[in-house]
């Protein structure tokens, strides 16, 4: 079982950038890693996914602006967010889903606020 810890959130102006990190307590080699977000009053939504092999898929709302990457040697996943908009304001969560069994883990989340 792995524990996940997000970091890197904060306050940024519209058009700015942030890089979120997700540190895992153990190996993530066998996990599909996801970034979700939840804005106030809204349901949690999937931002993007990176497979164990490094393939990525993004939500339409962030495609072309956000990039997910992973470093299995460091047990870490990253979310590079560029050209941020006020509607990107949310708590961002890291999620790990094992590729061959039902194991699934969530981080505690990190707040991202985009405001002038």
PyMOL commands that set and color helices and strands:
alter all, ss='L'
color gray80, all
select helices_A, chain A and resi 72-74+86-88
alter helices_A, ss='H'
color red, helices_A
select strands_A, chain A and resi 4-7+10-12+18-24+31-38+45-50+56-58+66-71+76-81+90-98+104-106+110-114
alter strands_A, ss='S'
color yellow, strands_A
deselect
rebuild
show_as cartoon
